């Protein structure tokens, strides 16, 4: 029992020493916060580019301005918290900005793709509609010609020629 107790005390003491003298713990939270801040900045930059591209393609981007404004404010709060040394808050704010940026980016990209595909879709709709209209006009013309031809021959068959005498 004494051996177990001594091993437990030694392992507890080693664990305490490791926890107190490990400088990587503070540095790792700072590194993680810096990494998350960097990812959030890159995501917001790409979200701005996606919104700009969607606007160039003719998509309605009116709702994105508020979301991007909120995301940039969160990123500014994350930078402030990082400078103060509150790495947990910095990471939290950066993660929120990252999520908003990802959402805006994916929505803007999908809107931009829909709008950029729209002229191609309109072209095919026009081609198919034109072919269908020509087909309908040809069928209606043939049916009308057939109807009027039969009507003409019926009237002609009912007519009796007059025999006229021509005297010279």
Phi and psi restraints in degrees (value plus and minus 20) as a CYANA .aco file:
   2 UNK   PHI     -85.3   -45.3
   2 UNK   PSI     -55.0   -15.0
   3 UNK   PHI     -86.4   -46.4
   3 UNK   PSI     -62.2   -22.2
   4 UNK   PHI     -85.0   -45.0
   4 UNK   PSI     -60.1   -20.1
   5 UNK   PHI     -84.8   -44.8
   5 UNK   PSI     -62.5   -22.5
   6 UNK   PHI     -85.2   -45.2
   6 UNK   PSI     -61.4   -21.4
   7 UNK   PHI     -83.8   -43.8
   7 UNK   PSI     -60.3   -20.3
   8 UNK   PHI     -84.2   -44.2
   8 UNK   PSI     -62.0   -22.0
   9 UNK   PHI     -86.5   -46.5
   9 UNK   PSI     -62.7   -22.7
  10 UNK   PHI     -85.9   -45.9
  10 UNK   PSI     -63.7   -23.7
  11 UNK   PHI     -85.8   -45.8
  11 UNK   PSI     -58.5   -18.5
  12 UNK   PHI     -84.2   -44.2
  12 UNK   PSI     -62.2   -22.2
  13 UNK   PHI     -84.2   -44.2
  13 UNK   PSI     -61.6   -21.6
  14 UNK   PHI     -85.1   -45.1
  14 UNK   PSI     -60.4   -20.4
  15 UNK   PHI     -82.8   -42.8
  15 UNK   PSI     -61.5   -21.5
  16 UNK   PHI     -84.3   -44.3
  16 UNK   PSI     -63.7   -23.7
  17 UNK   PHI     -82.6   -42.6
  17 UNK   PSI     -61.6   -21.6
  18 UNK   PHI     -84.5   -44.5
  18 UNK   PSI     -60.7   -20.7
  19 UNK   PHI     -89.8   -49.8
  19 UNK   PSI     -57.8   -17.8
  20 UNK   PHI     -97.0   -57.0
  20 UNK   PSI     -62.5   -22.5
  21 UNK   PHI    -119.0   -79.0
  21 UNK   PSI      -4.3    35.7
  22 UNK   PHI    -113.7   -73.7
  22 UNK   PSI      84.4   124.4
  23 UNK   PHI     -96.8   -56.8
  23 UNK   PSI     -30.9     9.1
  24 UNK   PHI     -91.0   -51.0
  24 UNK   PSI     -41.2    -1.2
  25 UNK   PHI     -85.6   -45.6
  25 UNK   PSI     -68.1   -28.1
  26 UNK   PHI     -90.0   -50.0
  26 UNK   PSI     -59.3   -19.3
  27 UNK   PHI     -88.4   -48.4
  27 UNK   PSI     -54.4   -14.4
  28 UNK   PHI     -89.3   -49.3
  28 UNK   PSI     -57.2   -17.2
  29 UNK   PHI     -88.9   -48.9
  29 UNK   PSI     -54.5   -14.5
  30 UNK   PHI     -87.7   -47.7
  30 UNK   PSI     -61.3   -21.3
  31 UNK   PHI     -85.3   -45.3
  31 UNK   PSI     -61.5   -21.5
  32 UNK   PHI     -84.6   -44.6
  32 UNK   PSI     -62.9   -22.9
  33 UNK   PHI     -83.7   -43.7
  33 UNK   PSI     -60.9   -20.9
  34 UNK   PHI     -85.0   -45.0
  34 UNK   PSI     -60.1   -20.1
  35 UNK   PHI     -85.0   -45.0
  35 UNK   PSI     -64.4   -24.4
  36 UNK   PHI     -85.4   -45.4
  36 UNK   PSI     -59.1   -19.1
  37 UNK   PHI     -81.1   -41.1
  37 UNK   PSI     -63.7   -23.7
  38 UNK   PHI     -83.1   -43.1
  38 UNK   PSI     -64.2   -24.2
  39 UNK   PHI     -83.5   -43.5
  39 UNK   PSI     -59.3   -19.3
  40 UNK   PHI     -85.9   -45.9
  40 UNK   PSI     -60.7   -20.7
  41 UNK   PHI     -82.8   -42.8
  41 UNK   PSI     -64.2   -24.2
  42 UNK   PHI     -84.6   -44.6
  42 UNK   PSI     -60.5   -20.5
  43 UNK   PHI     -86.0   -46.0
  43 UNK   PSI     -61.6   -21.6
  44 UNK   PHI     -86.5   -46.5
  44 UNK   PSI     -57.9   -17.9
  45 UNK   PHI     -83.2   -43.2
  45 UNK   PSI     -63.5   -23.5
  46 UNK   PHI     -90.0   -50.0
  46 UNK   PSI     -49.7    -9.7
  47 UNK   PHI     -87.3   -47.3
  47 UNK   PSI     -62.0   -22.0
  48 UNK   PHI     -81.0   -41.0
  48 UNK   PSI     -61.6   -21.6
  49 UNK   PHI     -84.9   -44.9
  49 UNK   PSI     -60.2   -20.2
  50 UNK   PHI     -85.5   -45.5
  50 UNK   PSI     -59.2   -19.2
  51 UNK   PHI     -86.8   -46.8
  51 UNK   PSI     -60.5   -20.5
  52 UNK   PHI     -83.2   -43.2
  52 UNK   PSI     -61.5   -21.5
  53 UNK   PHI     -87.8   -47.8
  53 UNK   PSI     -60.1   -20.1
  54 UNK   PHI     -85.0   -45.0
  54 UNK   PSI     -57.7   -17.7
  55 UNK   PHI     -86.2   -46.2
  55 UNK   PSI     -58.3   -18.3
  56 UNK   PHI     -85.1   -45.1
  56 UNK   PSI     -50.8   -10.8
  57 UNK   PHI    -102.1   -62.1
  57 UNK   PSI     -24.4    15.6
  58 UNK   PHI      76.6   116.6
  58 UNK   PSI      -7.9    32.1
  59 UNK   PHI     -99.7   -59.7
  59 UNK   PSI     131.4   171.4
  60 UNK   PHI     -99.6   -59.6
  60 UNK   PSI      99.4   139.4
  61 UNK   PHI    -137.0   -97.0
  61 UNK   PSI       3.2    43.2
  62 UNK   PHI     -82.7   -42.7
  62 UNK   PSI     -54.5   -14.5
  63 UNK   PHI     -98.9   -58.9
  63 UNK   PSI     -33.3     6.7
  64 UNK   PHI     -98.1   -58.1
  64 UNK   PSI     -45.0    -5.0
  65 UNK   PHI     -83.4   -43.4
  65 UNK   PSI     -62.0   -22.0
  66 UNK   PHI     -86.4   -46.4
  66 UNK   PSI     -62.0   -22.0
  67 UNK   PHI     -84.7   -44.7
  67 UNK   PSI     -62.2   -22.2
  68 UNK   PHI     -87.9   -47.9
  68 UNK   PSI     -54.9   -14.9
  69 UNK   PHI     -83.7   -43.7
  69 UNK   PSI     -64.7   -24.7
  70 UNK   PHI     -82.5   -42.5
  70 UNK   PSI     -61.5   -21.5
  71 UNK   PHI     -85.4   -45.4
  71 UNK   PSI     -60.6   -20.6
  72 UNK   PHI     -88.4   -48.4
  72 UNK   PSI     -54.0   -14.0
  73 UNK   PHI     -85.7   -45.7
  73 UNK   PSI     -61.2   -21.2
  74 UNK   PHI     -83.9   -43.9
  74 UNK   PSI     -58.7   -18.7
  75 UNK   PHI     -86.7   -46.7
  75 UNK   PSI     -58.2   -18.2
  76 UNK   PHI     -84.2   -44.2
  76 UNK   PSI     -61.0   -21.0
  77 UNK   PHI     -84.3   -44.3
  77 UNK   PSI     -56.7   -16.7
  78 UNK   PHI     -85.2   -45.2
  78 UNK   PSI     -62.0   -22.0
  79 UNK   PHI     -84.3   -44.3
  79 UNK   PSI     -60.3   -20.3
  80 UNK   PHI     -83.9   -43.9
  80 UNK   PSI     -65.1   -25.1
  81 UNK   PHI     -83.6   -43.6
  81 UNK   PSI     -56.2   -16.2
  82 UNK   PHI     -86.2   -46.2
  82 UNK   PSI     -62.8   -22.8
  83 UNK   PHI     -85.6   -45.6
  83 UNK   PSI     -54.3   -14.3
  84 UNK   PHI     -93.6   -53.6
  84 UNK   PSI     -46.2    -6.2
  85 UNK   PHI      87.1   127.1
  85 UNK   PSI     -14.4    25.6
  86 UNK   PHI    -110.6   -70.6
  86 UNK   PSI      63.9   103.9
  87 UNK   PHI     -92.7   -52.7
  87 UNK   PSI     -48.5    -8.5
  88 UNK   PHI     -86.8   -46.8
  88 UNK   PSI     -65.0   -25.0
  89 UNK   PHI     -85.3   -45.3
  89 UNK   PSI     -59.4   -19.4
  90 UNK   PHI     -80.7   -40.7
  90 UNK   PSI     -63.5   -23.5
  91 UNK   PHI     -85.3   -45.3
  91 UNK   PSI     -60.1   -20.1
  92 UNK   PHI     -84.1   -44.1
  92 UNK   PSI     -68.3   -28.3
  93 UNK   PHI     -85.0   -45.0
  93 UNK   PSI     -59.3   -19.3
  94 UNK   PHI     -86.0   -46.0
  94 UNK   PSI     -58.3   -18.3
  95 UNK   PHI     -84.5   -44.5
  95 UNK   PSI     -59.9   -19.9
  96 UNK   PHI     -84.1   -44.1
  96 UNK   PSI     -63.4   -23.4
  97 UNK   PHI     -84.2   -44.2
  97 UNK   PSI     -58.4   -18.4
  98 UNK   PHI     -82.2   -42.2
  98 UNK   PSI     -64.3   -24.3
  99 UNK   PHI     -84.7   -44.7
  99 UNK   PSI     -64.0   -24.0
 100 UNK   PHI     -84.3   -44.3
 100 UNK   PSI     -62.5   -22.5
 101 UNK   PHI     -81.1   -41.1
 101 UNK   PSI     -62.7   -22.7
 102 UNK   PHI     -82.9   -42.9
 102 UNK   PSI     -62.3   -22.3
 103 UNK   PHI     -83.6   -43.6
 103 UNK   PSI     -66.8   -26.8
 104 UNK   PHI     -83.1   -43.1
 104 UNK   PSI     -63.3   -23.3
 105 UNK   PHI     -81.4   -41.4
 105 UNK   PSI     -68.1   -28.1
 106 UNK   PHI     -86.3   -46.3
 106 UNK   PSI     -60.0   -20.0
 107 UNK   PHI     -86.6   -46.6
 107 UNK   PSI     -62.8   -22.8
 108 UNK   PHI     -85.9   -45.9
 108 UNK   PSI     -59.8   -19.8
 109 UNK   PHI     -84.5   -44.5
 109 UNK   PSI     -61.3   -21.3
 110 UNK   PHI     -87.9   -47.9
 110 UNK   PSI     -58.1   -18.1
 111 UNK   PHI     -85.9   -45.9
 111 UNK   PSI     -60.1   -20.1
 112 UNK   PHI     -84.6   -44.6
 112 UNK   PSI     -58.7   -18.7
 113 UNK   PHI     -88.0   -48.0
 113 UNK   PSI     -60.1   -20.1
 114 UNK   PHI     -82.5   -42.5
 114 UNK   PSI     -66.1   -26.1
 115 UNK   PHI     -89.4   -49.4
 115 UNK   PSI     -54.1   -14.1
 116 UNK   PHI     -94.3   -54.3
 116 UNK   PSI     -47.3    -7.3
 117 UNK   PHI    -100.2   -60.2
 117 UNK   PSI     -35.1     4.9
 118 UNK   PHI     -80.5   -40.5
 118 UNK   PSI     -65.0   -25.0
 119 UNK   PHI     -81.2   -41.2
 119 UNK   PSI     -57.2   -17.2
 120 UNK   PHI     -85.7   -45.7
 120 UNK   PSI     -63.3   -23.3
 121 UNK   PHI     -84.5   -44.5
 121 UNK   PSI     -59.8   -19.8
 122 UNK   PHI     -84.8   -44.8
 122 UNK   PSI     -57.3   -17.3
 123 UNK   PHI     -83.1   -43.1
 123 UNK   PSI     -66.6   -26.6
 124 UNK   PHI     -85.7   -45.7
 124 UNK   PSI     -56.9   -16.9
 125 UNK   PHI     -81.5   -41.5
 125 UNK   PSI     -60.7   -20.7
 126 UNK   PHI     -87.3   -47.3
 126 UNK   PSI     -62.8   -22.8
 127 UNK   PHI     -83.3   -43.3
 127 UNK   PSI     -67.6   -27.6
 128 UNK   PHI     -85.6   -45.6
 128 UNK   PSI     -61.4   -21.4
 129 UNK   PHI     -83.1   -43.1
 129 UNK   PSI     -59.8   -19.8
 130 UNK   PHI     -86.5   -46.5
 130 UNK   PSI     -63.8   -23.8
 131 UNK   PHI     -81.9   -41.9
 131 UNK   PSI     -62.3   -22.3
 132 UNK   PHI     -83.7   -43.7
 132 UNK   PSI     -62.4   -22.4
 133 UNK   PHI     -84.2   -44.2
 133 UNK   PSI     -61.2   -21.2
 134 UNK   PHI     -84.2   -44.2
 134 UNK   PSI     -61.5   -21.5
 135 UNK   PHI     -80.5   -40.5
 135 UNK   PSI     -64.7   -24.7
 136 UNK   PHI     -84.6   -44.6
 136 UNK   PSI     -61.6   -21.6
 137 UNK   PHI     -84.7   -44.7
 137 UNK   PSI     -61.0   -21.0
 138 UNK   PHI     -85.2   -45.2
 138 UNK   PSI     -65.2   -25.2
 139 UNK   PHI     -83.4   -43.4
 139 UNK   PSI     -65.9   -25.9
 140 UNK   PHI     -83.7   -43.7
 140 UNK   PSI     -59.7   -19.7
 141 UNK   PHI     -83.7   -43.7
 141 UNK   PSI     -64.4   -24.4
 142 UNK   PHI     -84.2   -44.2
 142 UNK   PSI     -62.7   -22.7
 143 UNK   PHI     -84.7   -44.7
 143 UNK   PSI     -61.1   -21.1
 144 UNK   PHI     -84.5   -44.5
 144 UNK   PSI     -64.7   -24.7
 145 UNK   PHI     -80.3   -40.3
 145 UNK   PSI     -63.3   -23.3
 146 UNK   PHI     -83.2   -43.2
 146 UNK   PSI     -63.3   -23.3
 147 UNK   PHI     -82.9   -42.9
 147 UNK   PSI     -69.5   -29.5
 148 UNK   PHI     -88.7   -48.7
 148 UNK   PSI     -50.1   -10.1
 149 UNK   PHI     -85.5   -45.5
 149 UNK   PSI     -66.4   -26.4
 150 UNK   PHI     -82.2   -42.2
 150 UNK   PSI     -61.3   -21.3
 151 UNK   PHI     -82.4   -42.4
 151 UNK   PSI     -61.1   -21.1
 152 UNK   PHI     -83.7   -43.7
 152 UNK   PSI     -66.8   -26.8
 153 UNK   PHI     -87.6   -47.6
 153 UNK   PSI     -52.7   -12.7
 154 UNK   PHI     -85.0   -45.0
 154 UNK   PSI     -65.2   -25.2
 155 UNK   PHI     -85.6   -45.6
 155 UNK   PSI     -57.5   -17.5
 156 UNK   PHI     -88.7   -48.7
 156 UNK   PSI     -57.3   -17.3
 157 UNK   PHI     -91.9   -51.9
 157 UNK   PSI     -46.5    -6.5
 158 UNK   PHI     -97.5   -57.5
 158 UNK   PSI     -48.3    -8.3
 159 UNK   PHI     -88.4   -48.4
 159 UNK   PSI     121.0   161.0
 160 UNK   PHI    -131.8   -91.8
 160 UNK   PSI     110.5   150.5
 161 UNK   PHI     -91.4   -51.4
 161 UNK   PSI     124.1   164.1
 162 UNK   PHI    -111.0   -71.0
 162 UNK   PSI     117.8   157.8
 163 UNK   PHI    -118.2   -78.2
 163 UNK   PSI     101.2   141.2
 164 UNK   PHI    -136.9   -96.9
 164 UNK   PSI     120.0   160.0
 165 UNK   PHI    -115.9   -75.9
 165 UNK   PSI     113.4   153.4
 166 UNK   PHI    -129.4   -89.4
 166 UNK   PSI     102.2   142.2
 167 UNK   PHI    -127.7   -87.7
 167 UNK   PSI     112.4   152.4
